Amino acid sequence: MNCPICGNSTVPAVRPFCSKRCADRDLARWFNGSYAVPSTDPEDIDTLEDALEEAEREEQRQEKPH
């Protein structure tokens, strides 16, 4: 197995990395958002609230008999 940061062989003490330095570089990437998972949710809270209200209205329409 190779280190995901630099490609060198891994060391059991810091696996899956080759060194503490590469492990720290990986941790820094998590902290600065490099590994962030993209979201499909609206980023703007007002847009989110509007979407929730619309979903609630739609649910109420479906519950009423025609």
ROMARMI-188949 format. One record per atom (N, C-alpha, C): x, y, z; atom name; residue number from 1. Coordinates in steps of 0.2 Angstrom, whole numbers. Last residue first. Layout:
BEGIN
      px      py      pz   atom   seq
       X       Y       Z     CA   NUM
...
This chain:
BEGIN
      px      py      pz   atom   seq
    -300      78     -15      N    66
    -302      83     -21     CA    66
    -309      82     -22      C    66
    -294      79       2      N    65
    -297      76      -4     CA    65
    -300      80      -9      C    65
    -278      84       7      N    64
    -285      86       6     CA    64
    -288      82       1      C    64
    -265      80       6      N    63
    -269      77      11     CA    63
    -276      78      10      C    63
    -259      88      -4      N    62
    -260      81      -6     CA    62
    -264      77       0      C    62
    -258     100       2      N    61
    -263      99      -3     CA    61
    -264      92      -5      C    61
    -249      97      12      N    60
    -255      98      14     CA    60
    -260      98       8      C    60
    -237      96       4      N    59
    -240      90       8     CA    59
    -247      91      10      C    59
    -236     109      -1      N    58
    -238     103      -6     CA    58
    -240      97      -2      C    58
    -233     115      11      N    57
    -239     117       7     CA    57
    -241     111       3      C    57
    -221     109      13      N    56
    -226     109      18     CA    56
    -233     110      15      C    56
    -213     114       2      N    55
    -214     107       3     CA    55
    -220     105       8      C    55
    -214     128       5      N    54
    -217     125      -1     CA    54
    -218     118       0      C    54
    -206     128      17      N    53
    -213     130      17     CA    53
    -217     127      11      C    53
    -194     123      12      N    52
    -197     119      17     CA    52
    -204     121      17      C    52
    -190     134       3      N    51
    -191     127       0     CA    51
    -195     122       5      C    51
    -189     144      12      N    50
    -194     144       7     CA    50
    -196     137       4      C    50
    -178     140      19      N    49
    -184     141      23     CA    49
    -190     141      18      C    49
    -168     140       9      N    48
    -170     134      13     CA    48
    -177     134      16      C    48
    -168     153       6      N    47
    -170     149       1     CA    47
    -172     142       4      C    47
    -163     158      19      N    46
    -170     160      16     CA    46
    -172     155      11      C    46
    -150     152      19      N    45
    -155     150      24     CA    45
    -162     152      22      C    45
    -142     147       5      N    44
    -145     152       8     CA    44
    -150     150      13      C    44
    -139     134       0      N    43
    -134     137       5     CA    43
    -137     143       9      C    43
    -148     120      -2      N    42
    -148     127      -3     CA    42
    -143     130       2      C    42
    -140     104      -5      N    41
    -144     108      -1     CA    41
    -143     116      -3      C    41
    -130      97     -10      N    40
    -135      99     -15     CA    40
    -140     103     -12      C    40
    -113      99      -7      N    39
    -120      98      -5     CA    39
    -124     100     -10      C    39
     -97      90      -8      N    38
    -102      95     -10     CA    38
    -109      94      -8      C    38
     -87      88       6      N    37
     -92      84       1     CA    37
     -96      90      -1      C    37
     -70      93       8      N    36
     -77      94       9     CA    36
     -81      90       4      C    36
     -56      92       8      N    35
     -60      86       7     CA    35
     -67      87       8      C    35
     -52     105      11      N    34
     -51     102       4     CA    34
     -55      96       3      C    34
     -55     111      23      N    33
     -60     110      18     CA    33
     -59     107      12      C    33
     -45     112      32      N    32
     -46     118      28     CA    32
     -51     117      23      C    32
     -45     100      39      N    31
     -47     106      42     CA    31
     -48     112      38      C    31
     -41      91      29      N    30
     -48      90      32     CA    30
     -50      97      35      C    30
     -28      95      27      N    29
     -33      96      21     CA    29
     -40      95      24      C    29
     -23      92      39      N    28
     -23      99      37     CA    28
     -28     100      31      C    28
     -22      78      38      N    27
     -27      82      43     CA    27
     -28      89      41      C    27
     -13      77      28      N    26
     -19      75      27     CA    26
     -24      78      31      C    26
      -2      82      35      N    25
      -4      86      29     CA    25
     -11      84      27      C    25
      -1      73      45      N    24
      -2      80      47     CA    24
      -5      84      41      C    24
       3      62      37      N    23
      -3      61      41     CA    23
      -5      68      43      C    23
      16      67      33      N    22
      10      66      28     CA    22
       4      65      31      C    22
      22      67      45      N    21
      22      73      41     CA    21
      16      72      36      C    21
      23      54      49      N    20
      19      59      53     CA    20
      17      65      49      C    20
      23      44      34      N    19
      26      47      40     CA    19
      21      52      43      C    19
      15      37      26      N    18
      22      35      26     CA    18
      26      38      32      C    18
      -2      31      30      N    17
       3      36      28     CA    17
      10      33      28      C    17
     -13      24      35      N    16
     -10      23      28     CA    16
      -5      27      26      C    16
       0      21      47      N    15
      -4      19      41     CA    15
     -10      22      41      C    15
      10      24      56      N    14
       6      29      54     CA    14
       2      27      48      C    14
      16      11      59      N    13
      14      16      65     CA    13
      10      22      63      C    13
      18       5      46      N    12
      13       3      51     CA    12
      11       8      56      C    12
      20      15      32      N    11
      24      13      39     CA    11
      18      11      43      C    11
      20      14      14      N    10
      17      15      21     CA    10
      21      12      27      C    10
      30      20       1      N     9
      27      15       5     CA     9
      25      17      12      C     9
      24      36      -7      N     8
      29      31      -4     CA     8
      26      26       0      C     8
      14      45     -11      N     7
      15      39     -15     CA     7
      21      34     -12      C     7
      10      56      -4      N     6
      16      56      -8     CA     6
      17      50     -12      C     6
      -4      53       1      N     5
      -1      60       0     CA     5
       5      60      -5      C     5
      -6      40       2      N     4
     -11      43      -2     CA     4
      -8      51      -3      C     4
       7      28       2      N     3
       4      34       5     CA     3
       0      38       0      C     3
       2      11      -4      N     2
       6      17      -4     CA     2
       3      23      -1      C     2
       4      -6       0      N     1
       0       0       0     CA     1
       4       6       0      C     1
